[in-house]
Every structure is written in structure tokens, then in C-alpha cells.
Amino acid sequence: MRKVLITAVFFIIIGFTYAENQDNSQVEVEEKKPDFAQYQLPSGDDSFMDKYFLIERFKFLPVIREKTEEIGITIEQMEEIKRFYRDYYDLMVQKANEIKTKEEELKKLVLEGGEAKKIKQLIVDIAKLKAELTIYNIKEVRAIQNALSESQWKKVLELSKEKVF
């Protein structure tokens, strides 16, 4: 009887240990699922920048942000895309703000009869900044294209038909 009791206790302990290990392994599996929330892409409304490009702005960021899983973007691909925004997004916002400030200054000079030389220089500065901002937008498109497979890129284009420009 004592051997049966000891054997029963032994199996109960092994059973609890096994069950505990099973619970931990399930938690580990859940933690390994891609958590795209950690890859926060720039959020908020940045549409104020739209009018500061030389051409209409390519806007794939909303689609990437909203349709990540539908496109099938992996963690590695998201890292590549995120790298562009980490390196260039703040610079793009800064350039757009510079353009806005210079355009306001230009309007004031024109309306108040400012010096022609100053007006010309502002126009050149604004054109240069708009060209730089447009180049960053093209780099943004290339970064997304290079990170994705051909089929994923086609999916992005399909999902963003109304949001591209």
C-alpha cells in the first residue's frame, strides 16, 4: 500500500511538472508570433507635407501601417521598412516645415514690395528644398519596394490605388 501511495504521489508530481512545462511552452509559442505593434511606423496626419513636393506625393505608409498582415509582411521586412522611416522621416517633416516657412516669407516679401534679389533667392531655396523632399519620397518608395517581394509590392499597389497620391 505504501508503494502504491508513493508511486501515486510520484506520478502526481510528474503530472504537475509536465502540465507546468506545457503551459510555459505555449506562452513561448505565443511570444514568438510577430508583434507588429512594436514596429510603430510614423503615425498621425502628415498630409500637411503633401503640397511641398515637386510632384504629387507617393503615399504608401497608410497602407503599410493598416494592411501589414494582409500584405504578409514579415518581421525582417518590417525592420527594413522601419529603417527608412527611422533615418529619413523626421528629416522629411523638417524639410516640409522649412518650405512652409520660406513660402510664408516669400508671400510677405512679394506683397510688401520686398527686394527682387531676396525674392529670387527664396524661390531658389524653396525649389531646392522641394526637390530634396521629392527625392526622399522616391527613396521611401524604393525602400518599401526593396523590402517586399514582387507579389507583396503588387498587393501594396493594389491596396493603395486611391491612396498613392
C-alpha positions as CSV (number, residue, x, y, z in Angstrom):
1,M,0.0,0.0,0.0
2,R,2.9,2.3,0.9
3,K,4.5,1.7,-2.5
4,V,1.2,2.4,-4.3
5,L,0.9,5.7,-2.4
6,I,4.5,6.7,-3.1
7,T,4.0,5.8,-6.8
8,A,0.8,7.8,-7.0
9,V,2.4,10.9,-5.4
10,F,5.3,10.4,-7.8
11,F,3.0,10.4,-10.8
12,I,1.1,13.4,-9.5
13,I,4.3,15.4,-9.1
14,I,5.4,14.4,-12.6
15,G,2.0,15.3,-13.9
16,F,2.1,18.8,-12.4
17,T,5.6,19.3,-13.7
18,Y,4.6,18.3,-17.2
19,A,1.5,20.5,-17.1
20,E,3.5,23.4,-16.0
21,N,6.1,22.9,-18.8
22,Q,3.3,22.6,-21.3
23,D,1.8,26.0,-20.1
24,N,5.3,27.6,-20.4
25,S,5.9,26.2,-23.9
26,Q,2.5,27.6,-25.0
27,V,3.4,31.0,-23.7
28,E,6.7,30.8,-25.6
29,V,5.0,30.0,-28.8
30,E,2.6,32.9,-28.4
31,E,5.5,35.2,-27.7
32,K,7.2,34.2,-30.9
33,K,4.3,35.3,-33.1
34,P,5.2,38.5,-34.9
35,D,4.1,41.5,-32.9
36,F,3.8,44.3,-35.4
37,A,2.8,46.8,-32.7
38,Q,6.5,47.0,-31.8
39,Y,7.2,48.3,-35.3
40,Q,5.3,51.5,-34.9
41,L,5.6,53.4,-38.1
42,P,5.2,57.1,-38.1
43,S,1.6,57.8,-37.2
44,G,-0.6,60.8,-37.3
45,D,-1.7,63.1,-40.1
46,D,1.3,64.2,-42.1
47,S,-0.9,65.4,-45.1
48,F,0.3,68.9,-44.5
49,M,3.5,67.8,-46.3
50,D,1.6,66.8,-49.5
51,K,1.8,70.2,-51.1
52,Y,5.5,70.6,-50.6
53,F,6.7,68.0,-53.1
54,L,7.6,68.8,-56.8
55,I,5.2,66.1,-57.9
56,E,2.2,64.6,-56.2
57,R,3.5,62.6,-53.2
58,F,3.5,58.8,-53.2
59,K,1.8,57.7,-50.1
60,F,2.2,54.0,-49.2
61,L,2.7,54.5,-45.5
62,P,-1.0,54.3,-44.6
63,V,-1.4,51.0,-46.5
64,I,1.8,49.5,-44.9
65,R,0.5,50.6,-41.5
66,E,-3.1,49.4,-41.9
67,K,-2.6,46.3,-44.1
68,T,0.6,44.7,-42.8
69,E,-0.8,41.3,-42.2
70,E,-2.9,41.2,-45.4
71,I,0.2,42.0,-47.4
72,G,2.1,39.3,-45.4
73,I,5.0,41.5,-44.3
74,T,7.5,39.6,-42.1
75,I,9.3,41.0,-39.1
76,E,12.5,41.2,-41.2
77,Q,10.8,43.2,-43.9
78,M,9.2,45.5,-41.4
79,E,12.6,46.1,-39.9
80,E,13.9,47.2,-43.4
81,I,10.9,49.5,-44.0
82,K,11.2,50.9,-40.4
83,R,14.9,51.7,-41.1
84,F,13.9,54.2,-43.8
85,Y,11.5,56.0,-41.5
86,R,13.9,56.0,-38.6
87,D,16.6,57.5,-40.9
88,Y,14.6,59.9,-43.0
89,Y,11.0,60.6,-41.8
90,D,11.9,63.4,-39.3
91,L,14.1,65.0,-42.0
92,M,11.2,64.9,-44.4
93,V,9.0,66.7,-41.8
94,Q,11.7,69.2,-41.1
95,K,12.1,70.0,-44.9
96,A,8.4,70.4,-45.3
97,N,8.3,72.8,-42.4
98,E,11.2,74.8,-43.9
99,I,9.4,75.0,-47.2
100,K,6.3,76.3,-45.4
101,T,8.3,78.9,-43.5
102,K,10.1,80.1,-46.7
103,E,6.8,80.2,-48.7
104,E,5.2,82.4,-46.0
105,E,8.3,84.7,-46.1
106,L,8.1,84.8,-49.9
107,K,4.5,85.8,-49.9
108,K,5.2,88.5,-47.4
109,L,8.1,89.9,-49.4
110,V,6.1,89.9,-52.6
111,L,3.1,91.6,-51.1
112,E,5.1,94.2,-49.2
113,G,7.4,95.0,-52.2
114,G,10.5,93.2,-51.0
115,E,13.8,93.2,-52.7
116,A,13.9,91.3,-56.0
117,K,17.2,89.7,-55.1
118,K,15.8,88.3,-51.8
119,I,12.6,87.1,-53.6
120,K,14.7,85.3,-56.2
121,Q,16.9,83.7,-53.5
122,L,13.8,82.4,-51.6
123,I,12.4,80.9,-54.8
124,V,15.7,79.1,-55.4
125,D,15.8,77.9,-51.8
126,I,12.2,76.7,-52.0
127,A,12.8,74.8,-55.3
128,K,15.9,73.1,-53.8
129,L,14.0,72.0,-50.7
130,K,11.1,70.7,-52.7
131,A,13.5,68.7,-54.9
132,E,15.2,67.3,-51.8
133,L,11.8,66.3,-50.3
134,T,10.7,64.7,-53.5
135,I,13.9,62.7,-53.6
136,Y,13.3,61.4,-50.1
137,N,9.8,60.4,-51.2
138,I,11.2,58.4,-54.0
139,K,13.8,56.8,-51.6
140,E,10.8,55.9,-49.4
141,V,9.1,54.1,-52.4
142,R,12.4,52.3,-53.2
143,A,12.9,51.2,-49.6
144,I,9.4,49.7,-49.5
145,Q,9.9,48.0,-52.9
146,N,13.3,46.6,-51.9
147,A,11.9,45.2,-48.6
148,L,9.0,43.4,-50.2
149,S,8.7,40.6,-52.6
150,E,7.3,41.3,-56.1
151,S,3.9,39.9,-55.2
152,Q,3.8,41.9,-51.9
153,W,4.6,45.1,-53.8
154,K,1.8,44.4,-56.2
155,K,-0.5,43.9,-53.3
156,V,0.6,47.3,-51.8
157,L,-0.1,49.0,-55.2
158,E,-3.5,47.3,-55.4
159,L,-4.5,48.2,-51.9
160,S,-3.3,51.8,-52.3
161,K,-4.8,52.7,-55.7
162,E,-6.8,55.5,-54.2
163,K,-4.1,56.4,-51.7
164,V,-1.0,56.5,-53.9
165,F,-1.2,60.2,-54.5
